Amino acid sequence: MRNIYSYIIDYKEIHPIRFWIILLGIIVLLALSTYILKKIIAKYKNGSKSIKNIEFVNTNTEIEEQNNKKTLNVFKNTKILIGIIIGQLIIIGLTLLFLTSDNSINSRAENPSISSSEYLFGIDISHYQGKVAWNEMRTSHHPIEYIFIRATMGISGKDQRFKENWKKAKQHNYIRGAYHYYRPNENSTQQFENYKSTVKIEGGDFIPILDVEKESKFGRENLREEVLNWLKLAEQEYGVKPMIYTGLIFYQNILKGYVDEYPLWIAAYSGKHRLKNEKWTFHQFTEKVKVKGIKTTVDGNDFYGEIEDLKKMCKK
């Protein structure tokens, strides 16, 4: 049950528009179903009362006719109910198809111009990219040097495709890094234990990464303390300073001045100039990269440095 809850929360955070459309569709579906069922039950009860009030002089044939009419009405309303349910499911399905069609239809049409840069380019993936065709991705026109892979979420969530993606990335000679999605209202020590039990960093792998994007219901001061606790536990465990991922506005308003001794991976999508006044190590500059072998679009990232600098951030 905990895994189901984590999956729903994670889906809401990654695909908020799809989540609310699905939820709205389910609510409408349940409301209509409940309304029609009440109507059917009410008509059934009224039909029963009318039969009880039939005078004794009525013949058995008249009673049977009343029963038949009642049965036909119930059957008719049931068919309407089933039709409405099917209609709602079709609407939800078509909506999801429309929202994901751009990603699925154009999955093989790459856009290599988006990764043309003076910086080293890489991508980040999770189970939302589905099953990656790694051999096909190796033929991509994007100059992919590194791949960040989601490993864990919160105190117990684990990415469904982490083990496969982690193994395949190494087999296909990418520099790989594993990140933890931080849930701000959950215990940071337990969250680190979840990451530690899942991620085994080997020689050539990137340093640990903490993804922080949401405020905590316990306040900003508590959030900063808990984030620093996770980072310090990671440094003690792996012997290297971890990296922190966050959005530009979130960093500027909440984390700046508190995590600056750690390498920063900052998301800002409206142009590469956005980080000109910030000290960054990685810049996630787009979420619209189309790569061979991946059915959805993925995030694109720049590294501020040369390949030798990137390798220095990996375990020896």
N, C-alpha and C positions, 0 to 999 in steps of 0.2 A: 504493500500500500504506500509505503514511504517513497519507493521508486516512481510510482505512478504520480504521486503528488509533485515530486521533483521534476518529472518530465513535463507536467502541465505548466508549472511555474516557469520552467526554462523555455518552453514553447511560447508562452505569453511574452517573455522578455525579448526573444529573438524575432518573433513574427506577431507583433501586437495587432496589426490590422486584421490578419487572418483569424487570430484568436477571438477578437470581439465579433467578427462576422459569424463565425461558427457558433459562438455562445448565443448571439442574438437569434440565429436560426433555430437553435435548440429550444430557447425560451419560447419563441413563437410557436414552434411545433408542439411543445408540451401544453401551452395555453390553449391552442385550438383543439388538441386532442381531449384535454380535460373538459372544455366547454361542450364539445359534441357528445362526449360520454355522459355528461350530466343531462343533456337533452334526451339522449336515448333512454337513460334510466327513468327520467321523469315521464316520458311517453309510455314506457313499459308499465310504470306504476299506475298511471292514469287509465291505461287500457285494462289493467287488472281490476281497478275500482269500478269501471263501467260495466265489466262483466258481472261483478258481484251484485250490482244494483239491478241487473236484469230481472224482471218479474218472473215468478215461478212459472207463469203460464207460457213463457217462451219455450220453444221446442229445442231439442238437442241440436237440430240443424242450425238454428239461429246462434246458439252459443259457439258452435264450431266455426261459423262464419266470422264472429267477433275475434276468436282466437287466431284465425288465419290472417285477418287484417292486421292484428297486432304483430304477428310474426313477420309479415311482409314489411311493415314499417321499420321494425328493428333491423331487418336484413338490409333494407334500403339505406338507413342511416349508417350502418356498419360499412357499407360500400363507399359512402361519402367520406367517412372517417379515413378509411384505407387510402382513398384517392388523395385526400389532403396530406396525409403523412408522406406518401410517395412523392407528391408535388414538392413538399418542403425539402425532402432529401435531394431531389433533383436540383432545386435552387441552390442549396448549399454546395453540392458537387460542382455545378457549373460556375459558381462564384470562385471556388478554390481553383478550378481549372483556369479561369480567366486570370487570377492573380499570379499563377505560377507559369502561365503559358510562355511568357517572354523568356524565362530561364530555361524551360525544357525544350522549346522549339529551336532556340538559337544556341544550344549547348555546344555545338561543334563549330560554330562560326566565331573564331577568335577575334579579338581586338588588340593586336600586339602594339598598336600605337599608344595605348594607354599606359604601357609599361616602359616606354622609351624614356630614359632618364639618365642623369649623371650619377645616380645612386644605384646601389645593389638592390635588385628587386626580389620580392618573395611574397608568398600568400599565406593565409591562415584558414584552416578548415575544421569542421566538426561533423557530427553525424547528420546535420542538416544538408550537407552536400551529398548525402547518400553514398553509395558504393563508388569509389574512385577507380577508374580504369588506369592504373599506374603506368602500364606500358605505353598506353596512348598518350598520357600526360607527358611522358618523357620526350615525345616528339613535338611538344608545344613550341610555338614561336615566341612565347614569353620567356625572357631570360631568368627563369626561376632558380635562385641559388639556395633558398632556405624555405622551410615550411613550418609554421607554428600550428600545433595540433591541440585541440581542447581535450583535456584529460578528465577533469573532475569538476563538480559543481557543489558548493555547499559542504555540509558535513557527511553526506552519503551519496550524492549523485555522481554517476560515472558515465562518460560519453559512450554511447553504444558502439561506436566504431573506433574508439581510441586504440585498442590493442592492434587491430588490423592496420590502421593508418600509421601507427608508430613503427610497426615492423616493416611495412612496405616502404616508408620514407627512407629508412636506412638501406634497404635492399636496392633502392634506386638512386642511392648516392646523393641524397639531399641532406643538407644540414637541417636537423630536426630539433624542434623545441616543444615542450609540453606546458600548457597553461591551465591554471585553475580559475574557474569563474567564482568570484567571491560573492556570497550571499550575506549582506550586511547585518541581518538580524539573527545570524547563527554564530555559534562560538567559533572564534578564529583558530584556537588550538585544535579543535576537532576537525575543522576544515583542512588544516595542514596535515593532520593524521590521514585524512582521506586521500590527499594528494600523494603523500609519502608512501602509502601502501599500494598505490597504483603506478607511480612513475619511477622507473629505474633508469637513472641517467648514466650513460656510458661515455667512454672517451669519444670526443668529437660531437657530442650532443650539446645543445645550447643550455645556458643557465636556466633555472626555474623561473616561471613567469606567473605573476598574480594579476588577474583581470578585475579591476574595481570600477564599477559604473553607477552604483546606486547609493543613495543616502540611507542612513540607518534610523530606525524609529527611536533609537536610544541617544540620538544626537551626534553632532559632528565630532566632538571631542572623543567620544567613545569609539566612533568609526576609525579615527586616526590611530588611536591606541591599539585597536584590534588589528588593523592593517599592518602596523609596525610589528606587532607580535608575530603575525604570519611570516613576514619578511625575515625577521630575526631567527625564527625557527628553521626556515629554509636555509639560511646562511649557515647555521650550526650543523644542519644535517648534511648539506652538500658541499660545504667548504668554499662557496663562492657567493658573491652578492647576487640576489635574484633581481629580475627586472619587473617593473610595474607597468601595466597597460591601463589607460583610462582615456576618456574624452577630453578635448581641449578645455571646454568650459568647466567641466567637473574638476579638472586639475587646477585651473586658475582660481576657482572659488573655494575649493575644499582641501586639496592635497598639496598645493604649492607651498614650499617652505617647510614641509614635514617629511617628504620622501625624496628630497632632491639629491641625496647621496646615492640613490639607486638609479640605474639606467632607466630611461623613460621611453616607453612606446606610446605615442599619442595619436589618437584618432581625430582627424579634422578633414572633412570631405570637400570643402568648397574652394580648394586650390592649394597648391604647394607653398604658396607664400604665407599661409596661415601661421606657420611656426617660426617665422623669421625672428621673432623676439623671444623664443623659448629654446632652451637647451634640450635637444631631443636626440635619441639614439635611433629610434625607428619612427616612421611616420606612416600611419595607415591613412592613405589619401583617397581611397575609393572603395566602394563595395560592388563595383560593376565589372569586374574582370571576368572575361569568358575564356575558359581554358579547356583544351582538348581533354577528354576523359572525365570531365566533371559536369554533371547535369545541371547544376545551378551556377549563378554568378558567385564569385568569391571576392574577398577583400584583397586589395593590393597594398603592398608596403614597400617603403624605401628605407635603406640602411645608410646612415650617415658615416661613411668610411669605406675603406677598401676591403677586399676579401681577406687580407691578412688580419685586419682589425676585427672582422667578423669572427674569424677562427680563434682569436684571442679570448672571445667571450664564451668559448666552448670548453667543456671539461677536457683536461689533458689525459 
